[in-house]
Amino acid sequence: MIAIDASLNQFPKAKAVIAEAPSIAAAPPPASLRVGRNLRGKPIAVVLHGDRWSLVVQPGAVHPTSWAFLDGYGAALELSHAVFCFDDDPSPLGMAWTDMIAQVLTLTT
């Protein structure tokens, strides 16, 4: 598995994550949401699963970090899995991603 720092504009499926993740976080179907907590009960990771993607969000002291697992891109790169980090993308789509991450964290933590 390899992590790739990429622009959201290169991945049309990222728009589906932006559109779907808040509704999954608000009303999760069975097994589509997990919140990992430390021994003090503080959330340390949120994992969401859509039909064709998974999203891991780690709340941070300053900024959260997120990783997206998008179906189909690993094979295109001759990898079994590809993980994309879209944080700090200054494009309008990147700002929508940042807003979505904040909304997901608000709904789940």
N, C-alpha and C positions, 0 to 999 in steps of 0.2 A: 504494500500500500504506500502511496506517496501523497503528500499534501502539496497542493498547488495554490499559490497566491495569485488570484486572477481577477479580471474585471468582470463584473456582472453582465455587461453588454455582450460578452462572448458566449453566454449560456442562456438561451431562451427559457429553459426549464426553471431558472431562478425566479422568473415572474410568477410561476405557479406556486413556488414556496412562499413568496411575498403575499400572494392572494389567499392561500389556503391555511398557512400556519396560525394566524390569529383565531380563526374559527375552530381549528382543532384544539388550540389551547383553551378556548372558552368552553367548549363542549366536546371533550375528547371521546371518540369511540373507544371500545375496549382495546387495551394494549397499545394505544397510539401515543400515550404520554407517560413519561417517567420523570420524577424529580428526585435527584440524588441529594442527600443532606449529610452534613458532617455530624459528629457526635453531639454537637450543641443544637442541632436542628436547623442550622443555617443552610439554605440551598446552595449547592456547589456546582450542579449541572442540571440542565433541562434537556430531555431528549424527546423529540416529536417525530412521528412517522406519518408521512403521507403515502399515497398509493405508489408514487414513483420517486420518492425522495425521503431522506431522513435529515434531521437537523439537530445538532448538538450546540447548546448555548451554555457558556460558562459565565456567570455574573462576575464582574470585576470591580475592584475598588474605584477605578476611574472609568473604564469602558468595558463592556462585555466583549467576549470573544465568541465567534461562531464558526462552525464547520458544517458544510453541506455535503451530503452524499447523494449525488444525482444519478439515477439509473441511466445506463447507456454510455457514459463518458469513459469509464474504465476500459471497456473493450476498444474504443476508438484510439485510446492511448496505449493499447496492448498491455493493460494492467488489469488485475482482477478487481481492484477497487480504486477509485480516485476520490480524494477528499478535497473540497475547495474552501478556502478561507476568503470571504468577501468583505471583511472588515476594512474600514477606512477607504472605501471606494468613493471618490468625490463626485461621481456622476449623479444625475437625478435618480437613476435606478439604485445607485449605492445609498443615497439618502433614504429612499423608500425601504431598502433593506435594513438600515439602521433603525428607522421608525418601527418596522415590523419586529425586530429583535427586542426593542424596548417594550412593545405591546405584549409580546409573548412572555417576557419576564414579569410584567405587571400582572398578567392573567394567571401565571403559574406559581409565583413565589410570594 
